[in-house]
Amino acid sequence: MRYFILSIVLCSFALPVSAESGRDAYMRLFPIEGDYADVREDLEMAITDRGMIINNVSHIGKMLARTRKDVGAGKRIFVEAESLEFCSSVISRHMMEADPHNIVFCPYIISVYTLPGEKNRVYLAYRRPLPVGSPASKKSLQAVEKLLQDIVDDVLN
């Protein structure tokens, strides 16, 4: 019986699942036509125009390119890739007043990147702060996602 249950569980992993639907549960991804530098600048402006400061820029693409040979990798993953880290004191305060453990959702990060072979296509993406906890906590985390989406919408429009 144990092997029967194990085989059912293992077979369930082989069922086709849309990558998009699975991805939507934990992240939002937006392709946009344009130049990387322009889209990145629009993203920075969409953040700072809301009175927020970009705390850190992670140069993920440069790091992966720099370490590619050191780790024995051959594939180029990104042409350019950065993640901009920022926070909203108002939204973060509400989020952590609702549940101090929501600290794990701060800071907020939006990534901007391009892929090899995709000329004039830039991607914006962010991790979704899934609403968890009490009703107040869920409401505050929905406000975080709304902020992230509003920033991306500003860049897309």
C-alpha positions as CSV (number, residue, x, y, z in Angstrom):
1,M,0.0,0.0,0.0
2,R,2.9,2.4,0.8
3,Y,4.3,1.9,-2.7
4,F,0.9,2.5,-4.3
5,I,0.5,5.9,-2.5
6,L,4.1,6.8,-3.3
7,S,3.6,6.1,-7.0
8,I,0.4,8.2,-7.0
9,V,2.3,11.1,-5.4
10,L,5.2,10.8,-7.8
11,C,2.9,10.6,-10.8
12,S,1.1,13.8,-9.8
13,F,4.4,15.7,-10.2
14,A,4.5,14.6,-13.8
15,L,1.1,16.1,-14.7
16,P,1.4,19.1,-17.0
17,V,0.9,22.4,-15.2
18,S,1.0,25.7,-16.9
19,A,4.2,27.5,-15.9
20,E,2.3,30.8,-16.1
21,S,-0.4,29.7,-13.6
22,G,2.2,28.4,-11.1
23,R,4.3,31.5,-11.5
24,D,1.3,33.8,-10.9
25,A,1.0,32.4,-7.4
26,Y,4.3,33.8,-6.2
27,M,5.3,36.5,-8.7
28,R,4.1,39.0,-11.3
29,L,5.9,39.3,-14.6
30,F,5.5,42.0,-17.2
31,P,7.2,42.2,-20.6
32,I,7.5,45.6,-22.1
33,E,8.9,46.7,-25.4
34,G,11.7,49.3,-25.1
35,D,15.2,50.0,-24.2
36,Y,16.6,48.6,-20.9
37,A,18.0,52.0,-19.8
38,D,14.8,53.8,-20.4
39,V,12.6,51.2,-18.7
40,R,15.0,51.1,-15.7
41,E,15.0,54.9,-15.4
42,D,11.1,54.9,-15.6
43,L,11.1,52.3,-12.8
44,E,13.4,54.4,-10.6
45,M,11.3,57.4,-11.2
46,A,8.0,55.5,-10.5
47,I,9.5,54.6,-7.1
48,T,11.2,57.9,-6.2
49,D,8.2,60.0,-7.4
50,R,6.3,58.4,-4.6
51,G,8.7,59.8,-2.0
52,M,10.5,56.5,-1.5
53,I,14.3,56.0,-1.6
54,I,16.0,53.1,-3.4
55,N,18.0,51.5,-0.6
56,N,20.0,49.2,-2.8
57,V,20.4,48.1,-6.4
58,S,21.5,44.5,-6.8
59,H,23.5,44.1,-10.0
60,I,22.5,40.5,-10.6
61,G,23.3,40.3,-14.3
62,K,26.8,41.7,-13.8
63,M,27.4,39.3,-10.9
64,L,26.3,36.3,-12.9
65,A,28.4,37.4,-15.9
66,R,31.4,38.0,-13.7
67,T,31.2,34.6,-12.0
68,R,30.1,32.5,-15.0
69,K,33.5,31.0,-15.7
70,D,34.4,30.6,-12.0
71,V,31.3,28.3,-11.5
72,G,31.8,26.4,-14.7
73,A,28.7,27.8,-16.4
74,G,28.5,28.4,-20.1
75,K,25.0,29.8,-20.5
76,R,24.5,33.6,-20.5
77,I,21.3,34.2,-18.5
78,F,20.7,37.9,-18.8
79,V,21.9,40.7,-21.0
80,E,21.2,43.2,-18.2
81,A,19.5,42.5,-14.8
82,E,19.1,44.6,-11.7
83,S,16.8,44.5,-8.7
84,L,15.8,47.7,-7.1
85,E,15.1,47.5,-3.3
86,F,13.0,50.1,-1.6
87,C,10.4,50.6,1.2
88,S,7.4,52.7,2.1
89,S,7.5,53.8,5.7
90,V,3.7,54.2,5.8
91,I,2.8,50.9,4.2
92,S,5.5,49.0,6.0
93,R,4.4,50.4,9.4
94,H,0.8,49.3,8.8
95,M,2.0,45.9,7.6
96,M,4.2,45.4,10.8
97,E,1.7,46.9,13.2
98,A,-0.8,44.3,11.9
99,D,1.8,41.6,12.5
100,P,5.5,42.2,13.5
101,H,6.4,39.0,11.7
102,N,5.6,40.6,8.4
103,I,9.0,42.1,8.6
104,V,10.0,39.4,6.2
105,F,8.1,41.2,3.4
106,C,10.2,44.3,3.7
107,P,12.0,45.7,1.8
108,Y,10.1,45.5,-1.5
109,I,12.0,44.6,-4.7
110,I,11.2,45.0,-8.3
111,S,13.5,43.5,-10.9
112,V,14.2,44.8,-14.4
113,Y,16.0,42.7,-16.9
114,T,16.6,41.6,-20.5
115,L,17.2,38.2,-21.9
116,P,19.6,37.1,-24.7
117,G,18.0,36.9,-28.1
118,E,15.0,39.2,-27.1
119,K,15.8,42.5,-28.7
120,N,13.8,45.5,-27.4
121,R,12.0,43.4,-24.7
122,V,12.5,44.3,-21.1
123,Y,10.9,42.4,-18.2
124,L,9.7,43.9,-14.9
125,A,8.9,41.4,-12.1
126,Y,8.2,41.3,-8.4
127,R,7.5,38.7,-5.7
128,R,4.0,38.8,-4.5
129,P,3.6,39.3,-0.8
130,L,0.9,36.7,-0.3
131,P,-1.8,37.8,2.2
132,V,-1.3,35.8,5.3
133,G,-2.3,36.1,9.0
134,S,-5.1,38.1,10.5
135,P,-7.5,40.1,8.4
136,A,-5.5,43.3,9.3
137,S,-2.3,41.6,8.2
138,K,-3.9,40.4,4.9
139,K,-5.2,43.9,4.2
140,S,-1.8,45.4,4.8
141,L,-0.1,42.9,2.5
142,Q,-2.6,43.6,-0.2
143,A,-1.6,47.2,0.1
144,V,2.0,46.3,-0.5
145,E,1.1,44.4,-3.6
146,K,-1.1,47.3,-4.8
147,L,1.9,49.6,-4.4
148,L,4.2,47.2,-6.4
149,Q,1.6,46.9,-9.1
150,D,1.0,50.7,-9.2
151,I,4.7,51.3,-9.7
152,V,4.9,48.7,-12.5
153,D,1.7,50.2,-14.1
154,D,3.4,53.6,-14.1
155,V,6.3,52.1,-16.0
156,L,4.0,50.2,-18.5
157,N,1.9,53.3,-19.3
